[in-house]
Amino acid sequence: MKRVRLLLRRNRKGAAIVEFALVVPLLLILLWGIVDIGRAFYTLNNLASAVREGARSAAVMATDPTIAANKTLIKSTVTTAFTPIGPALKPESVFVTLANRQVTVQASYPFAPLVLVGWTFPVRRSAIFRWEQAP
């Protein structure tokens, strides 16, 4: 009887290591998921702030914000203000429109989570400001 107890006790030590090896990957995925959610909220907030900066600079322009030179300036303002944890925002992803004395600046950014490798989710934000120099 003592021999069986000794064998079972020795096997329990190995069982703890196996259980730990099975649980740790799940805990790490959960931890990286929490980090990814934080990165996603940071990206959303940062993109909204950058688009707002671009719309603010477009609203106070003396000439039409949809002129090519002004669009380039607005796009560079947005791309400079946006500081993601990942690749930079491309100027082609920023759009500037003017309608009814209101300037609209929109941007789209492909967010790539760390947990779901290979997947990207488009993040879009826009800001509308009244053009101050409108006739």
Buried (B, 14 or more C-beta within 10 A) or exposed (E): EEEEEEEEEEEEEEEEEEEEEEEEEEEEEEEBBEEBEEBBEEBBEBBBBBBBBBBBBBBEBEEBBBEEEBBEBBBBBBBEBBEBEEEEBEBEBBBBBBEEEBBBBBBBBBBBBEBEEEEEEEBEBBBBBEBEEEE
